[in-house]
Amino acid sequence: MRILSLVLGLWLAATSVFAQDSDAIEGVIANQLNAFNDRDINEAWQYASPNIKRLFGNPGNFGMMVQQGYPMVWDNAEVRFLELRDVRGNLWQKVMVRDAQGGLHVLDYQMIETADGWQINGVQLLPAPDVGA
């Protein structure tokens, strides 16, 4: 019985931490999306991980990449957070975004925890979900 109580206690603690992480992660992504809508590239840059910052070098290059490669992020009209998953030790947050023209897109954000808090370490555009009639 003690082992079961211990396992249950550890599971509840882990679930609580995961929920806190989820809220923080959603906040980071939402803040970056809002910054793109406001065209505040310097603010959006603050949510990028050190790896992303090394890759693009400066906020201008980063903003250009997002504008050209992720127009649904650059001009996002509606955001819905889906599941947060642990994939081989990496946290991935699925996000559904409606673009300025009304199209729906599902993105997967890889998140890393740094000394500055949660940061975005990459984004993948996922295949469009099947929509039934």
Backbone as CSV, one residue per row, in Angstrom:
resi,resn,N_x,N_y,N_z,CA_x,CA_y,CA_z,C_x,C_y,C_z
1,MET,0.829,-1.192,0.000,0.000,0.000,0.000,0.873,1.256,0.000
2,ARG,1.998,1.223,0.729,2.889,2.386,0.757,3.474,2.676,-0.610
3,ILE,3.813,1.606,-1.339,4.381,1.793,-2.674,3.355,2.449,-3.585
4,LEU,2.111,2.002,-3.519,1.052,2.592,-4.324,0.870,4.067,-3.977
5,SER,0.902,4.398,-2.699,0.778,5.792,-2.262,1.951,6.627,-2.777
6,LEU,3.136,6.060,-2.710,4.317,6.765,-3.200,4.215,7.005,-4.704
7,VAL,3.841,5.985,-5.453,3.704,6.118,-6.909,2.632,7.154,-7.239
8,LEU,1.504,7.097,-6.557,0.433,8.062,-6.784,0.905,9.476,-6.456
9,GLY,1.621,9.634,-5.371,2.147,10.951,-4.993,3.114,11.499,-6.027
10,LEU,4.009,10.653,-6.506,4.960,11.087,-7.536,4.246,11.447,-8.829
11,TRP,3.242,10.660,-9.196,2.485,10.933,-10.418,1.751,12.267,-10.303
12,LEU,1.124,12.523,-9.160,0.414,13.791,-8.967,1.374,14.978,-9.013
13,ALA,2.542,14.840,-8.422,3.538,15.909,-8.453,3.998,16.166,-9.881
14,ALA,4.258,15.105,-10.620,4.698,15.251,-12.010,3.607,15.886,-12.866
15,THR,2.354,15.497,-12.630,1.232,16.063,-13.376,1.108,17.554,-13.092
16,SER,1.298,17.944,-11.856,1.224,19.355,-11.477,2.327,20.168,-12.164
17,VAL,3.537,19.641,-12.173,4.659,20.324,-12.835,4.390,20.430,-14.326
18,PHE,3.889,19.349,-14.938,3.589,19.345,-16.367,2.536,20.406,-16.687
19,ALA,1.516,20.553,-15.825,0.478,21.564,-16.036,1.067,22.964,-15.946
20,GLN,1.969,23.190,-14.989,2.629,24.496,-14.872,3.469,24.780,-16.102
21,ASP,4.211,23.764,-16.561,5.014,23.915,-17.773,4.119,24.227,-18.965
22,SER,2.991,23.541,-19.052,2.055,23.745,-20.152,1.581,25.191,-20.202
23,ASP,1.201,25.742,-19.065,0.749,27.136,-19.014,1.865,28.086,-19.443
24,ALA,3.067,27.848,-18.956,4.200,28.713,-19.306,4.528,28.605,-20.791
25,ILE,4.503,27.395,-21.323,4.804,27.174,-22.736,3.763,27.857,-23.615
26,GLU,2.497,27.690,-23.286,1.440,28.352,-24.055,1.611,29.862,-24.014
27,GLY,2.015,30.397,-22.866,2.237,31.835,-22.748,3.355,32.321,-23.652
28,VAL,4.440,31.580,-23.728,5.577,31.955,-24.582,5.150,31.976,-26.046
29,ILE,4.472,30.917,-26.481,4.048,30.839,-27.885,3.050,31.950,-28.198
30,ALA,2.079,32.157,-27.321,1.083,33.211,-27.538,1.744,34.585,-27.599
31,ASN,2.708,34.833,-26.722,3.402,36.123,-26.732,4.164,36.331,-28.038
32,GLN,4.812,35.256,-28.531,5.538,35.411,-29.787,4.566,35.653,-30.950
33,LEU,3.466,34.911,-30.976,2.480,35.107,-32.036,1.919,36.529,-32.004
34,ASN,1.638,37.045,-30.822,1.164,38.423,-30.701,2.215,39.416,-31.187
35,ALA,3.469,39.150,-30.867,4.551,40.033,-31.317,4.635,40.053,-32.842
36,PHE,4.464,38.893,-33.482,4.464,38.878,-34.953,3.298,39.691,-35.501
37,ASN,2.109,39.545,-34.916,0.963,40.335,-35.368,1.220,41.827,-35.207
38,ASP,1.941,42.197,-34.160,2.274,43.608,-33.918,3.481,44.067,-34.730
39,ARG,4.107,43.126,-35.464,5.325,43.379,-36.250,6.483,43.822,-35.364
40,ASP,6.473,43.334,-34.128,7.543,43.628,-33.179,8.526,42.457,-33.208
41,ILE,9.392,42.477,-34.197,10.330,41.371,-34.418,11.292,41.236,-33.244
42,ASN,11.720,42.352,-32.671,12.631,42.273,-31.519,11.982,41.551,-30.347
43,GLU,10.705,41.791,-30.125,9.989,41.085,-29.057,9.857,39.601,-29.401
44,ALA,9.474,39.289,-30.627,9.335,37.886,-31.050,10.662,37.143,-30.904
45,TRP,11.752,37.819,-31.195,13.107,37.254,-31.098,13.419,36.793,-29.686
46,GLN,12.874,37.476,-28.687,13.166,37.148,-27.283,12.670,35.760,-26.892
47,TYR,11.711,35.217,-27.624,11.139,33.908,-27.299,11.853,32.774,-28.032
48,ALA,12.813,33.118,-28.883,13.571,32.113,-29.633,14.713,31.580,-28.773
49,SER,14.994,30.301,-28.932,16.066,29.657,-28.171,17.438,30.130,-28.650
50,PRO,18.464,29.886,-27.853,19.828,30.213,-28.294,20.189,29.552,-29.628
51,ASN,19.703,28.331,-29.862,19.979,27.655,-31.141,19.392,28.422,-32.316
52,ILE,18.165,28.877,-32.176,17.512,29.646,-33.240,18.244,30.970,-33.440
53,LYS,18.629,31.602,-32.348,19.339,32.883,-32.457,20.683,32.711,-33.159
54,ARG,21.377,31.611,-32.875,22.646,31.340,-33.574,22.403,31.100,-35.056
55,LEU,21.343,30.371,-35.365,21.035,30.012,-36.744,20.727,31.246,-37.598
56,PHE,19.955,32.199,-37.061,19.529,33.362,-37.851,20.352,34.617,-37.593
57,GLY,21.054,34.674,-36.485,22.003,35.764,-36.257,21.432,37.056,-35.731
58,ASN,20.252,37.465,-36.207,19.674,38.727,-35.750,18.161,38.718,-35.971
59,PRO,17.460,39.624,-35.301,16.001,39.642,-35.419,15.500,39.860,-36.850
60,GLY,16.214,40.651,-37.636,15.784,40.916,-39.010,15.749,39.652,-39.858
61,ASN,16.810,38.861,-39.795,16.846,37.600,-40.545,15.755,36.652,-40.067
62,PHE,15.572,36.613,-38.765,14.551,35.754,-38.163,13.161,36.164,-38.653
63,GLY,12.871,37.459,-38.600,11.567,37.968,-39.041,11.303,37.671,-40.503
64,MET,12.339,37.818,-41.343,12.186,37.542,-42.767,11.865,36.061,-43.001
65,MET,12.550,35.186,-42.263,12.290,33.760,-42.397,10.857,33.433,-42.014
66,VAL,10.374,33.999,-40.919,8.998,33.718,-40.486,8.006,34.266,-41.509
67,GLN,8.214,35.482,-41.965,7.300,36.096,-42.925,7.210,35.270,-44.210
68,GLN,8.345,34.787,-44.690,8.361,34.044,-45.947,8.019,32.560,-45.773
69,GLY,8.480,31.949,-44.687,8.309,30.512,-44.515,7.100,30.100,-43.707
70,TYR,6.605,31.001,-42.859,5.473,30.684,-41.982,4.471,31.838,-42.004
71,PRO,3.845,32.091,-43.154,2.914,33.230,-43.240,1.738,33.119,-42.268
72,MET,1.376,31.883,-41.897,0.272,31.701,-40.944,0.663,32.106,-39.530
73,VAL,1.957,32.143,-39.261,2.472,32.622,-37.981,2.615,34.143,-38.042
74,TRP,3.116,34.636,-39.152,3.327,36.072,-39.353,2.011,36.832,-39.242
75,ASP,0.950,36.288,-39.835,-0.394,36.884,-39.808,-1.367,35.876,-39.229
76,ASN,-1.324,35.683,-37.926,-2.219,34.716,-37.295,-3.467,35.418,-36.783
77,ALA,-4.614,34.814,-37.069,-5.883,35.426,-36.693,-6.518,34.756,-35.477
78,GLU,-6.222,33.478,-35.285,-6.811,32.735,-34.167,-5.854,31.608,-33.801
79,VAL,-5.722,31.372,-32.506,-4.783,30.355,-32.027,-5.501,29.438,-31.046
80,ARG,-5.282,28.139,-31.222,-5.846,27.157,-30.283,-4.741,26.180,-29.921
81,PHE,-4.499,26.043,-28.625,-3.468,25.130,-28.158,-4.049,23.730,-28.046
82,LEU,-3.338,22.779,-28.630,-3.733,21.386,-28.592,-2.868,20.691,-27.542
83,GLU,-2.439,19.465,-27.783,-1.728,18.732,-26.734,-0.244,19.086,-26.649
84,LEU,0.253,19.012,-25.428,1.683,19.119,-25.136,2.171,17.698,-24.928
85,ARG,3.254,17.334,-25.651,3.737,15.962,-25.595,5.219,15.913,-25.284
86,ASP,5.592,14.841,-24.607,7.001,14.543,-24.378,7.388,13.488,-25.410
87,VAL,8.262,13.859,-26.331,8.714,12.948,-27.383,10.211,12.733,-27.196
88,ARG,10.563,11.570,-26.667,11.959,11.213,-26.411,12.698,12.303,-25.629
89,GLY,12.040,12.791,-24.592,12.667,13.771,-23.713,12.558,15.218,-24.177
90,ASN,11.896,15.455,-25.301,11.685,16.819,-25.796,10.204,17.165,-25.703
91,LEU,9.905,18.378,-25.280,8.509,18.807,-25.194,8.095,19.471,-26.500
92,TRP,6.962,19.014,-27.034,6.391,19.535,-28.269,4.961,19.986,-27.996
93,GLN,4.657,21.219,-28.382,3.324,21.779,-28.200,2.663,21.919,-29.570
94,LYS,1.530,21.220,-29.758,0.764,21.377,-31.004,-0.116,22.609,-30.876
95,VAL,-0.152,23.377,-31.965,-0.927,24.616,-31.987,-1.680,24.692,-33.314
96,MET,-2.981,24.951,-33.242,-3.755,25.187,-34.460,-3.877,26.701,-34.651
97,VAL,-3.521,27.143,-35.844,-3.525,28.568,-36.150,-4.413,28.806,-37.363
98,ARG,-5.263,29.815,-37.251,-6.046,30.268,-38.406,-5.298,31.461,-38.987
99,ASP,-5.042,31.399,-40.287,-4.310,32.499,-40.920,-5.259,33.638,-41.275
100,ALA,-4.718,34.706,-41.814,-5.498,35.908,-42.126,-6.583,35.634,-43.168
101,GLN,-6.387,34.606,-44.008,-7.387,34.265,-45.032,-8.398,33.223,-44.546
102,GLY,-8.264,32.775,-43.312,-9.214,31.821,-42.746,-8.778,30.374,-42.801
103,GLY,-7.618,30.084,-43.384,-7.133,28.710,-43.460,-6.615,28.225,-42.113
104,LEU,-6.802,26.932,-41.845,-6.321,26.338,-40.598,-5.013,25.603,-40.842
105,HIS,-4.099,25.747,-39.896,-2.784,25.110,-39.964,-2.461,24.544,-38.589
106,VAL,-1.800,23.385,-38.569,-1.355,22.807,-37.304,0.168,22.844,-37.293
107,LEU,0.703,23.440,-36.244,2.140,23.586,-36.075,2.577,22.844,-34.829
108,ASP,3.800,22.373,-34.843,4.372,21.698,-33.687,5.581,22.517,-33.240
109,TYR,5.531,23.029,-32.024,6.595,23.854,-31.461,7.446,23.011,-30.529
110,GLN,8.741,22.926,-30.809,9.647,22.276,-29.868,10.072,23.329,-28.848
111,MET,9.913,22.991,-27.577,10.208,23.920,-26.496,11.388,23.407,-25.677
112,ILE,12.231,24.345,-25.234,13.316,23.980,-24.326,13.293,24.939,-23.145
113,GLU,13.687,24.420,-22.011,13.768,25.258,-20.812,15.196,25.759,-20.682
114,THR,15.340,27.076,-20.587,16.648,27.704,-20.462,16.692,28.498,-19.162
115,ALA,17.826,29.120,-18.905,17.950,29.983,-17.718,16.964,31.141,-17.786
116,ASP,16.533,31.505,-19.003,15.561,32.593,-19.196,14.128,32.097,-19.261
117,GLY,13.912,30.820,-18.934,12.570,30.241,-19.000,12.386,29.436,-20.272
118,TRP,11.139,29.116,-20.599,10.829,28.329,-21.791,11.072,29.161,-23.040
119,GLN,11.663,28.527,-24.050,11.906,29.190,-25.326,11.581,28.234,-26.465
120,ILE,11.315,28.821,-27.616,10.952,28.062,-28.809,12.233,27.640,-29.520
121,ASN,12.387,26.331,-29.723,13.601,25.790,-30.321,13.390,25.329,-31.759
122,GLY,12.194,25.467,-32.260,11.895,25.085,-33.635,10.401,24.924,-33.813
123,VAL,9.980,25.027,-35.078,8.564,24.886,-35.408,8.457,24.045,-36.675
124,GLN,7.518,23.123,-36.653,7.240,22.304,-37.831,5.787,22.497,-38.236
125,LEU,5.565,22.633,-39.528,4.204,22.656,-40.056,3.789,21.206,-40.266
126,LEU,2.704,20.801,-39.629,2.221,19.426,-39.740,1.229,19.317,-40.892
127,PRO,1.048,18.108,-41.423,0.057,17.930,-42.488,-1.314,18.390,-42.005
128,ALA,-2.102,18.929,-42.924,-3.432,19.405,-42.585,-4.290,18.254,-42.068
129,PRO,-5.048,18.497,-41.011,-5.902,17.425,-40.486,-7.038,17.139,-41.465
130,ASP,-7.491,15.870,-41.480,-8.639,15.514,-42.303,-9.871,16.166,-41.706
131,VAL,-10.661,16.775,-42.569,-11.890,17.415,-42.117,-13.051,16.644,-42.732
132,GLY,-13.880,16.053,-41.871,-15.025,15.279,-42.352,-16.225,16.159,-42.567
133,ALA,-17.132,15.690,-43.404,-18.353,16.462,-43.681,-19.400,16.202,-42.640
